[in-house]
Amino acid sequence: MKTGTFWGGALLVAGTAIGGGMLALPVLTAPGGFFPAILIYILSAFFMGATALLFMEVFLWSPQEVNLVSMAQMTLGRAGKIVVWLLYLFFFYSLVVAYIGGGRQSRSGGFCPRFDPPT
């Protein structure tokens, strides 16, 4: 089995961190002002880093390769595994809804005017 490289891992993390919500953040925080938005971004980065360190601790503590669901089962039992699965399903459902909603807005007046939303 071929192991990953440093740059492959860095690009994987960067690719998952930049999503639809990340691209919309500057637009949504602009009415609040520059400095409050920067403060919110710094606090968010701090909590993301702290959460990543906690996940890494559980990952390094486990004797085998694990993912989030198996980590939940090891530490929280069967009930934790079920809760994590449900949260995963909700998270991915939310992502699909957000991308479809954003894609619909960007495609209005685009390829086929027959399918544009009514005005």
Summary of the structure (lengths in Angstrom):
residues: 119
radius of gyration: 19.3
end to end distance: 54.6
largest distance: 57.7
contacts: 233
relative contact order: 0.06
helix: 81%
strand: 0%
